[in-house]
Amino acid sequence: MYEVYALKYGERDTTACQFFYREASHESITLHYYVWLILGGPHPILVDTGFLDDDARERGIRSYVSPAAMVERAGVKPGDVPVALITHLHYDHWAGHSLFPGAEYWIQRDEVAFWTGPYGHYPAFRQSANVGALARLVTLNYASRVRIIDGDRQVLPGIGVHRVGGHTAGLQIVTVQTRRGTVVLTSDASHFYRNVETRQPVQIITSLPEMLAAFETIHALAGAERLIVAGHDPLVADRFKPVEPGIINIA
Ligand SMILES: [Zn+2]
């Protein structure tokens, strides 16, 4: 059976009105930045890659620790990760890919198409991009290190990716069968529990209907155990079991 860990590698403060769709409140909120690690199979599987210290400096991230260091603290050498499921190509999920030099990156076709297509350069989208990291997609693809997938896919028995879109064109979420039930790693299909639990969208959107449908997909995949892991919520540490600073055992 698989075990799932959330590994926190940074924090950033913002306000509710900067974040939730049509929210008026200026209340301060804190985002936590995570990668997720799936152990217990034939090899470790990483979900997302975080970012490097350039983004940490430029974007005012607090308490930054390299995602590679967090993976190592969880007992896995970063070079020994053969598969990284990339939920989407925003800087905080993709710009750290070089930290995992042995990985094949699984990315949805719609996501690759979007960031190499006509809309990514507009300020509304570009602010979430690390352009250098996006450019390296091409070299990595020609080095046979990118697996471009289209829709729902089994990764290993008991581990699946599900294309939901909404927040980005090809956003995918990840399900993992564990002893406690099905864990749903929502990534940015639900930054906070408030998103999925009250069906409140975030402001960064490619399709609002897809984002709303994603909330229903998350609930359907999670079932009665409700092992939902929100993508940036500090509450993950309250709802699940921190085992040491920055390492949270989900199941
Ligand atoms: Zn994110």
Boltz pocket constraint, residues with backbone or C-beta under 6 A from the ligand:
constraints:
  - pocket:
      binder: B
      contacts: [[A, 90], [A, 92], [A, 93], [A, 188], [A, 231], [A, 232]]
      max_distance: 6.0
